[in-house]
Amino acid sequence: MPKVKKVHCYVRDYPGVFRTDEAILFCTFCETNVSSDRKSQITQHLGTSKHIENIKLKSNKDQVSQQFIKNSLDKNRTNNQNLNEFSKDICTLMVANDIPLWKLQNPEFKCFFEKYIKLKLPDESTLQKNYAPLCYEDVLRKIRKEIGDSSIWVSIDETTDVEGRYVACLIIGSLSSENSTKPIVLTIENLEKANFQTISKLFNDSMNAAPYMIKSGKALKVFYPKLTHITCMAHGLHRVSEAIRDKFPKVDVLISNTKKIFLKTPARVNTFKEMCPNLSLPPQPVITRWGTWLNAAFYYGKNFDKVKDVINTFNENDAMSIQKVQD
């Protein structure tokens, strides 16, 4: 018997259980396709615990809601793909709202969906393997549609997380006054190192003021002659503060050594708080963090005499940093 006729026979023999698109036999209760080469495969599926459990869930479902969800699930299903629209939608929902997919294994999470939606939740691994890539492609299509044919601007920056790993974030947007868009996060990647090679590999365009970003831009210029590097304004301002720091070495010595004096020394911190109860501790600038050195300089310019009185109470023989500041 031809396969098409055989499939229609199964639909006729099990009304309401199966449906077909002339090629695939689809189980209405389990929302999945069923092999129909042999009848034993059909009976085997009908006897599975998943199929029996789904029948019980569907039997308690409100008819109006059921029809609505079935229409939703049937929409946009292709004939040559085994896609479950509900699984794809739940994957999109969780990823878009920063809900980890392993939450699907939570008993309360499962119970809520089975109680109100009357559908069995897919497994975490199923979504990761089959549906997360599809959601990713959908997002890329939306980005391409939003950008259109406009020229784009690209910005890449890297930072380190709490574990010291290098993380690079790439954002893009439309470079058009008529079709301007909000910045779009295109990708976030972990890097082995932060240099021009890893940045170039991350994406074929990069714009930043760090030396390795500039080197990356020069390397890409060979392949993209129209590429233009634009220095980040925040980096430009940070370079100004670096120039100021170089012009005032004594101030730099004061700031860096005062930071050492109060670092991990509770006794000195308590002395400072006793003598200056209404004054915050001296700031601890980090050179790689923009503006922190300038903020520290403003602090000492405003509170120099108070900080001086506290430092003079310390013994210069306790630490080299105390001696440098007192001098």
Summary of the structure (lengths in Angstrom):
residues: 327
radius of gyration: 32.0
end to end distance: 100.9
largest distance: 100.9
contacts: 829
relative contact order: 0.05
helix: 54%
strand: 11%
